[in-house]
Amino acid sequence: MAIDQCWASRRELNRLTALSKLSSPTVFTRLMATVGCAALLCTTAACVTNDEAGLPDGWEPSSVSVDADARALVPPSVAKRGTLIIGSNPPFAPAEFKDSQGTMIGFDIDLARAVAETLGLKLEVREMDFNLILPAVAAGSLDFGASGFTDNEERRKNFTFVNYLTAGIQWAARPDNLINPDDACGRTVAVQRGTVSDTDDVVKRSEDCVAQGKPPITKLAFESSDAAATALILGRADALSADSPVTAYAVARSDGKIETVGSLSDAASYGWPVPKNSELTPALVAALDSLIRNGEYERIMKQWGIEEGLADQALVNGEPPTTP
């Protein structure tokens, strides 16, 4: 893409970021969505555009055999249907996002497909608003959610989680403007709207700043991780706060424009939410354990750049599953 288009989108990002600080929440959301679109006009040398990056180099699809023992645990209703139905909300690279053809890709999608194959089922992925996935699971229209769900006590009140990865909050900054996440008072931090970074991490750090008599942190919330990372690269933010897999992937895609800073914080498990006492839980546990044993789980995660926090066994609500 021509370089003047990149500069045009940089100017548009400047304008929309300024407007966002003065707008109502509704207008702010629309503006940030537009910022994401403007950011995608840049070249990959200046922006993080995961939809253009597509599948990572060396990516190969899963090819696993049915595990008869795991297959025997599939509830009759699901076995009769022949399809495992999941809900996901892109973009949240590298967990789930779309390539340039609009195909859903990412480690959440690859892992769910491998689970389905292990259980002798096909996979159906339904793109949904993140806030609608858990209600759909509770209503039974989805078998489980696969969208980077953090397993926490509040969600456990209504759902059981099959845990498959440990992640945390990881910050990033530009190499020429490195900052300490523990001393970011008065700085501007980009986040993806609705994530733990948005609702907890930056908010708590800013409150600590104010309590110490220091200026608060200015938070810029965007509709996608791509747009948040691009804001950092273009200088609209001093740092990015995101889940560690998201930050690692953005850094890898930035061509050296950003790097991680500080240490991992607030480590927690990603999990597949299913209804409490779901008959599907034992089958998911058995399928994930099968993929861990045969090495396919590790292969899937590493080809998406995920090498930390890998599971050595399937957990249920953070604990080894109990056997009848």
VENGINOR-V206943 format. One record per backbone hydrogen bond with DSSP energy under -1.0 kcal/mol. NH is the residue of the N-H (numbers start at 1). CO is the residue of the C=O. If there is no record, write none. Layout:
nh:NH co:CO
nh:NH co:CO
This chain:
nh:6 co:2
nh:7 co:3
nh:8 co:4
nh:9 co:5
nh:10 co:6
nh:11 co:7
nh:12 co:8
nh:13 co:9
nh:14 co:10
nh:15 co:11
nh:16 co:12
nh:17 co:13
nh:18 co:14
nh:19 co:15
nh:20 co:16
nh:22 co:19
nh:28 co:24
nh:29 co:25
nh:30 co:26
nh:31 co:27
nh:32 co:28
nh:33 co:29
nh:34 co:30
nh:35 co:31
nh:36 co:32
nh:37 co:33
nh:38 co:34
nh:39 co:35
nh:40 co:36
nh:41 co:38
nh:42 co:39
nh:46 co:43
nh:47 co:43
nh:53 co:49
nh:54 co:50
nh:59 co:56
nh:67 co:118
nh:71 co:67
nh:72 co:68
nh:73 co:70
nh:74 co:71
nh:79 co:75
nh:80 co:76
nh:81 co:77
nh:82 co:78
nh:84 co:122
nh:86 co:124
nh:87 co:144
nh:88 co:126
nh:92 co:96
nh:95 co:92
nh:96 co:92
nh:97 co:105
nh:99 co:103
nh:102 co:99
nh:105 co:97
nh:107 co:94
nh:108 co:95
nh:110 co:106
nh:111 co:107
nh:112 co:108
nh:113 co:109
nh:114 co:110
nh:115 co:111
nh:116 co:112
nh:117 co:113
nh:118 co:114
nh:119 co:115
nh:120 co:117
nh:121 co:116
nh:122 co:82
nh:124 co:84
nh:126 co:86
nh:128 co:88
nh:132 co:129
nh:133 co:130
nh:136 co:132
nh:137 co:133
nh:138 co:134
nh:139 co:135
nh:141 co:136
nh:142 co:136
nh:143 co:85
nh:144 co:85
nh:145 co:273
nh:146 co:87
nh:151 co:269
nh:156 co:152
nh:158 co:155
nh:159 co:155
nh:160 co:274
nh:162 co:272
nh:163 co:315
nh:164 co:270
nh:165 co:270
nh:166 co:309
nh:167 co:268
nh:169 co:265
nh:170 co:242
nh:172 co:240
nh:173 co:259
nh:177 co:174
nh:183 co:180
nh:187 co:184
nh:189 co:218
nh:190 co:239
nh:191 co:220
nh:193 co:222
nh:195 co:192
nh:199 co:195
nh:200 co:196
nh:201 co:196
nh:202 co:197
nh:204 co:200
nh:205 co:201
nh:206 co:202
nh:207 co:203
nh:208 co:204
nh:209 co:205
nh:210 co:206
nh:211 co:207
nh:212 co:208
nh:213 co:210
nh:214 co:209
nh:218 co:187
nh:220 co:189
nh:222 co:191
nh:228 co:224
nh:229 co:225
nh:230 co:226
nh:231 co:227
nh:232 co:228
nh:233 co:229
nh:234 co:230
nh:235 co:232
nh:236 co:231
nh:237 co:231
nh:238 co:188
nh:239 co:188
nh:240 co:172
nh:241 co:190
nh:242 co:170
nh:244 co:168
nh:247 co:243
nh:248 co:244
nh:249 co:245
nh:250 co:246
nh:251 co:247
nh:252 co:248
nh:253 co:249
nh:254 co:251
nh:257 co:254
nh:259 co:173
nh:261 co:171
nh:265 co:169
nh:268 co:167
nh:270 co:165
nh:271 co:149
nh:272 co:162
nh:274 co:160
nh:276 co:158
nh:278 co:275
nh:284 co:280
nh:285 co:281
nh:286 co:282
nh:287 co:283
nh:288 co:284
nh:289 co:285
nh:290 co:286
nh:291 co:287
nh:292 co:288
nh:293 co:289
nh:294 co:290
nh:297 co:291
nh:299 co:295
nh:300 co:296
nh:301 co:297
nh:302 co:298
nh:303 co:299
nh:305 co:302
nh:306 co:301
nh:315 co:163
nh:316 co:319
nh:317 co:161
nh:319 co:316
